[in-house]
Amino acid sequence: MQVRLYAGIAAVLLSFATTGAQAELLNINDPAERGVMRGPFGGMFSGAYGSASPIPRTTVSYPGPYGAGTIIVNTTERRLYLVLAGGQALRYGIGVGRQGFTWAGSTTVVAKKEWPDWTPPSQMLKRRPDLPRFMKGGPENPLGARALYLGSSLYRIHGSNEPETIGQAVSSGCIRLTNEDVIDLYGRVNVGTRVVVQR
């Protein structure tokens, strides 16, 4: 009986290992991958470093004027679009600037960082003197898992460890996505990508 039990456990483990061969291998010592599970059950599930967006990422029709590779931020819709070839775009749910912190214009991605450090700007520290003067990158950092730095501004498109803020107007002007979505977007764009922010 005990031999059959062990054989059954081994068979189950072997089936998971075989199915898992299709999955990406993750380095749990890398903070960018800790708490994230990819595998035979499909999708990407987040642990302590974020969770699924309340506004799911989806591919949509895009008949607009901007070329493939352009990021369009629609702050009224609270959606970010990455224009694809063939009249399509990837649509992501975002959090945007609260009243008094909205902006519009055209810029470019000038830098990309994984698990970026955060130094609150002096204007923010005047409003919020309780904030730390510096925060090392990591899961507790408000910039999240990835950041795209925009032009010479203080604004970024970045991740968030607060998925409940997606679809809301809560930031000081930055555009936030869930960590899962910003990791996806980060892998699709390069420095020099055009970003159009619309109200």
BANUMI-894268 format. One record per residue (C-alpha): x, y, z. Coordinates in nm, 3 decimals, decimal comma. Layout:
+---------+---------+---------+
|      px |      py |      pz |
+---------+---------+---------+
|       X |       Y |       Z |
...
+---------+---------+---------+
! end
This chain:
+---------+---------+---------+
|      px |      py |      pz |
+---------+---------+---------+
|   0,000 |   0,000 |   0,000 |
|   0,279 |   0,240 |   0,095 |
|   0,464 |   0,158 |  -0,230 |
|   0,150 |   0,243 |  -0,433 |
|   0,112 |   0,572 |  -0,247 |
|   0,473 |   0,669 |  -0,324 |
|   0,430 |   0,559 |  -0,687 |
|   0,116 |   0,775 |  -0,714 |
|   0,293 |   1,079 |  -0,568 |
|   0,586 |   1,025 |  -0,803 |
|   0,350 |   1,005 |  -1,103 |
|   0,179 |   1,331 |  -1,007 |
|   0,513 |   1,507 |  -0,953 |
|   0,643 |   1,373 |  -1,284 |
|   0,336 |   1,503 |  -1,469 |
|   0,386 |   1,849 |  -1,315 |
|   0,755 |   1,841 |  -1,403 |
|   0,679 |   1,738 |  -1,762 |
|   0,414 |   2,007 |  -1,799 |
|   0,643 |   2,255 |  -1,627 |
|   0,905 |   2,200 |  -1,896 |
|   0,687 |   2,422 |  -2,113 |
|   0,702 |   2,700 |  -1,854 |
|   0,971 |   2,961 |  -1,815 |
|   1,223 |   2,895 |  -1,542 |
|   1,232 |   3,167 |  -1,278 |
|   1,517 |   3,264 |  -1,049 |
|   1,355 |   3,309 |  -0,708 |
|   1,666 |   3,491 |  -0,587 |
|   1,593 |   3,769 |  -0,841 |
|   1,348 |   4,020 |  -0,686 |
|   1,202 |   4,078 |  -1,032 |
|   1,088 |   3,717 |  -1,042 |
|   1,017 |   3,633 |  -0,679 |
|   0,647 |   3,606 |  -0,612 |
|   0,564 |   3,556 |  -0,980 |
|   0,452 |   3,221 |  -1,114 |
|   0,433 |   3,130 |  -1,480 |
|   0,354 |   2,781 |  -1,587 |
|   0,125 |   2,516 |  -1,720 |
|  -0,184 |   2,679 |  -1,571 |
|  -0,150 |   2,972 |  -1,813 |
|  -0,106 |   3,342 |  -1,763 |
|   0,109 |   3,507 |  -1,507 |
|   0,005 |   3,513 |  -1,147 |
|   0,156 |   3,763 |  -0,908 |
|   0,232 |   3,715 |  -0,546 |
|   0,366 |   3,975 |  -0,305 |
|   0,485 |   4,199 |  -0,586 |
|   0,147 |   4,289 |  -0,730 |
|  -0,161 |   4,127 |  -0,867 |
|  -0,375 |   4,119 |  -1,174 |
|  -0,515 |   4,447 |  -1,296 |
|  -0,881 |   4,517 |  -1,225 |
|  -0,886 |   4,628 |  -1,592 |
|  -0,751 |   4,333 |  -1,792 |
|  -0,494 |   4,389 |  -2,068 |
|  -0,648 |   4,319 |  -2,406 |
|  -0,588 |   4,358 |  -2,779 |
|  -0,824 |   4,605 |  -2,945 |
|  -0,882 |   4,757 |  -3,289 |
|  -0,688 |   5,080 |  -3,343 |
|  -0,780 |   5,291 |  -3,648 |
|  -0,593 |   5,602 |  -3,522 |
|  -0,317 |   5,812 |  -3,675 |
|  -0,019 |   5,690 |  -3,470 |
|   0,224 |   5,429 |  -3,598 |
|   0,315 |   5,093 |  -3,451 |
|   0,530 |   5,122 |  -3,140 |
|   0,370 |   5,446 |  -3,017 |
|   0,236 |   5,461 |  -2,661 |
|  -0,088 |   5,658 |  -2,627 |
|  -0,207 |   5,750 |  -2,278 |
|  -0,572 |   5,851 |  -2,258 |
|  -0,612 |   5,999 |  -1,912 |
|  -0,990 |   6,046 |  -1,949 |
|  -1,040 |   5,676 |  -2,030 |
|  -0,766 |   5,577 |  -1,785 |
|  -0,619 |   5,350 |  -2,048 |
|  -0,278 |   5,317 |  -2,212 |
|  -0,252 |   5,189 |  -2,569 |
|   0,057 |   5,041 |  -2,730 |
|  -0,004 |   5,064 |  -3,103 |
|   0,066 |   4,738 |  -3,288 |
|   0,092 |   4,670 |  -3,660 |
|  -0,220 |   4,582 |  -3,857 |
|  -0,459 |   4,834 |  -3,703 |
|  -0,446 |   4,692 |  -3,351 |
|  -0,326 |   4,804 |  -3,009 |
|  -0,268 |   4,652 |  -2,668 |
|  -0,487 |   4,827 |  -2,412 |
|  -0,383 |   4,845 |  -2,046 |
|  -0,570 |   4,984 |  -1,745 |
|  -0,383 |   5,268 |  -1,575 |
|  -0,393 |   5,504 |  -1,279 |
|  -0,346 |   5,872 |  -1,366 |
|  -0,281 |   6,209 |  -1,204 |
|  -0,540 |   6,333 |  -0,961 |
|  -0,708 |   6,671 |  -1,009 |
|  -0,445 |   6,941 |  -1,042 |
|  -0,181 |   6,689 |  -1,154 |
|  -0,302 |   6,600 |  -1,502 |
|  -0,101 |   6,687 |  -1,810 |
|  -0,096 |   6,627 |  -2,183 |
|   0,166 |   6,636 |  -2,456 |
|   0,411 |   6,435 |  -2,658 |
|   0,743 |   6,303 |  -2,530 |
|   0,972 |   6,001 |  -2,558 |
|   1,099 |   5,725 |  -2,333 |
|   1,451 |   5,836 |  -2,237 |
|   1,538 |   5,557 |  -1,992 |
|   1,412 |   5,220 |  -1,870 |
|   1,481 |   5,074 |  -1,525 |
|   1,398 |   4,748 |  -1,352 |
|   1,302 |   4,778 |  -0,984 |
|   1,398 |   5,147 |  -0,985 |
|   1,502 |   5,343 |  -0,679 |
|   1,277 |   5,635 |  -0,584 |
|   1,379 |   5,981 |  -0,470 |
|   1,066 |   6,192 |  -0,421 |
|   1,102 |   6,532 |  -0,592 |
|   1,123 |   6,843 |  -0,373 |
|   0,773 |   6,954 |  -0,479 |
|   0,630 |   6,626 |  -0,351 |
|   0,825 |   6,647 |  -0,027 |
|   0,678 |   6,992 |   0,038 |
|   0,329 |   6,841 |   0,008 |
|   0,420 |   6,521 |   0,190 |
|   0,707 |   6,578 |   0,438 |
|   0,636 |   6,233 |   0,586 |
|   0,775 |   6,060 |   0,274 |
|   1,120 |   5,900 |   0,281 |
|   1,396 |   6,100 |   0,111 |
|   1,508 |   5,786 |  -0,075 |
|   1,369 |   5,438 |  -0,124 |
|   1,566 |   5,149 |  -0,271 |
|   1,396 |   4,963 |  -0,556 |
|   1,191 |   4,662 |  -0,453 |
|   0,838 |   4,539 |  -0,388 |
|   0,755 |   4,813 |  -0,135 |
|   0,878 |   5,090 |  -0,365 |
|   0,591 |   5,295 |  -0,517 |
|   0,756 |   5,284 |  -0,863 |
|   0,698 |   4,911 |  -0,875 |
|   0,874 |   4,653 |  -1,088 |
|   0,963 |   4,868 |  -1,392 |
|   0,974 |   5,234 |  -1,492 |
|   0,984 |   5,417 |  -1,826 |
|   1,124 |   5,768 |  -1,779 |
|   0,959 |   6,034 |  -1,993 |
|   1,162 |   6,315 |  -2,154 |
|   1,315 |   6,570 |  -1,919 |
|   1,008 |   6,563 |  -1,692 |
|   0,968 |   6,408 |  -1,350 |
|   0,696 |   6,183 |  -1,492 |
|   0,721 |   5,811 |  -1,550 |
|   0,512 |   5,521 |  -1,665 |
|   0,571 |   5,277 |  -1,381 |
|   0,444 |   4,980 |  -1,189 |
|   0,251 |   4,986 |  -0,865 |
|   0,214 |   4,766 |  -0,561 |
|  -0,143 |   4,901 |  -0,526 |
|  -0,350 |   4,735 |  -0,801 |
|  -0,667 |   4,884 |  -0,656 |
|  -0,554 |   5,227 |  -0,783 |
|  -0,572 |   5,117 |  -1,148 |
|  -0,860 |   5,301 |  -1,314 |
|  -0,833 |   5,581 |  -1,057 |
|  -0,697 |   5,939 |  -1,057 |
|  -0,459 |   5,924 |  -0,760 |
|  -0,102 |   6,001 |  -0,867 |
|   0,106 |   6,319 |  -0,879 |
|   0,111 |   6,298 |  -1,258 |
|   0,284 |   5,967 |  -1,324 |
|   0,106 |   5,691 |  -1,514 |
|   0,084 |   5,368 |  -1,316 |
|   0,010 |   5,011 |  -1,419 |
|   0,006 |   4,691 |  -1,218 |
|   0,350 |   4,533 |  -1,189 |
|   0,234 |   4,252 |  -1,417 |
|   0,128 |   4,497 |  -1,688 |
|   0,431 |   4,723 |  -1,661 |
|   0,661 |   4,422 |  -1,696 |
|   0,473 |   4,330 |  -2,014 |
|   0,488 |   4,686 |  -2,153 |
|   0,854 |   4,728 |  -2,055 |
|   0,948 |   4,423 |  -2,260 |
|   0,773 |   4,562 |  -2,568 |
|   0,915 |   4,915 |  -2,588 |
|   1,259 |   5,070 |  -2,630 |
|   1,429 |   5,392 |  -2,534 |
|   1,318 |   5,645 |  -2,794 |
|   0,956 |   5,521 |  -2,803 |
|   0,712 |   5,806 |  -2,865 |
|   0,456 |   5,869 |  -2,590 |
|   0,144 |   6,077 |  -2,654 |
|  -0,054 |   6,177 |  -2,345 |
|  -0,412 |   6,291 |  -2,411 |
|  -0,675 |   6,430 |  -2,175 |
+---------+---------+---------+
! end
